Amino acid sequence: MTNSRSFTVLAAFFGVICGWAAIHSFFFIHTRSVASDAIQGVFAGFGLAFLTVHILANLKVTKVNGWITMFGCGLPGNGMFLRAVCSHTFLGPVNVPQEAMYWITNVDGARRGLSGEHNYIMHFPAGGLPPNNAFWSLTMGDAGNRFVANPIDRYSVSDRSGLGSNADGSVDIYIQNVAPTDRESNWLPAPSGKFNLWLRVYMPGGAILDGKYNVPPVVEVK
Amino acid sequence: MEHMEWQHLVIFAAAMVLGWVSFIYFWPRLLLYAYKRAILGQGFGDGPVPVNTLYAERQAHFADPLHVPDSGSNLMNTGVNRDTLLTAGWLDLGKGPQILHVPDVAGRYYSVQFTDASKNINFAYVGKRTTGTEAGAYLITGPGWKGAVPQGVSQISSPNNSVLVVGRVFVENDRDLPTAYGLTKQIQLSPWTQP
């Protein structure tokens, strides 16, 4: 996603080039040639464009309860700006919303970074699992977005994990490094360090496409 | 020629606008180019994937996702995915249309996404949501192609000769993996020439 550090560094780098080109073109104008005007202009344009896409990406994402998603990607006719933003954010081909929606987070509901040093619960109210016509899943990735080794070889929980419900029909998912006592069926094993969570919903229901479905926050257990 | 500051500014500004627009316009294409190189140049563990063919992710890799094949590009593993087996390929429709063959998947979720490589937009899908889960054949034609579409085949018109194809086949659980893999392998491309 766009909040990666390398992108920020690259954006800053382009910014410095732009600033240098701007200063140079105003104060050292008598030493300039047409070729240097054109070349530096193009590079300054690249830099501004990168910043434009980066800023737009942060404006266009939908953030709910710490979860980040984007609507409109992959759709024909979505315009060159949104296309650039989607490619920039997901770095590759991404499904149209009707086929699948993806949410990612690396923070809990209180915007603190997710880490296996803490225990978390994701609470879906009764009837509040993601509406879909295919499947949904919640997948664990470590800080480098790799699978996390664990004693029960479980890398995700989903509609086919046999998740247990609470008495009121709600579902709690335990996201932590060590298995929860008596709740292993609802355990999504976390690494000991930082991690990311991916929520995928394939053939999402109308409430998701209308933007009315809110993904519940990941809440730290005190 | 002493006083030509404003010309410098005009040239600089024009070049800057040009750079700005072209970067934004071509950014999706540049990022997808990495996929082209990964598919045609490196492959996913079994050598490069020839143009106009599909490569199905290894069953063993899905079963044990902690061990990525050494020689393969890790692009296919971008994002942790425990839901679908992937199949991927790069089309060049410049030499003629291709036919996509899909098996009867008996109600299972699957999709084959066709992505315009210059814009990163998906101009067509074959799969449960769009075409159902019965066996079928689809003629994928490049821009400006004229000809007769064979009987029993639907046409998919691509706006571009370069197309990224990504297929996803749902895996219910570990026991279901061999069945899902068998179906994924049956999603195939073949060239088509006018009879």
Interface residues (C-beta under 8 A of the other chain):
Chain A: A21 S25 I29 R32 V34 D37 A38 I39 Q40 G41 V42 F43 A44 G45 F46 L48 A49 F50 T52 V53 G74 L75 P76 G77 N78 M80 F81 R83 A84 C86 S87 H88 L91 G92 P93 V94 N95 V96 Q98 E99 N133 A134 F135 S137 T139 M140 G141 N145 R146 F147 A149 Y155 S156 S158 R160 W198 R200 Y202 M203
Chain B: E5 H8 L9 I11 F12 A13 A14 A15 M16 V17 L18 G19 W20 V21 S22 F23 I24 Y25 W27 P28 L31 L32 A34 Y35 P65 L66 L75 T78 G79 V80 N81 R82 D83 Y109 S111 Q113 T115 K119 N120 I121 N122 F123 Y125 G127 K128 R129 L164 V166 F170 E172 N173
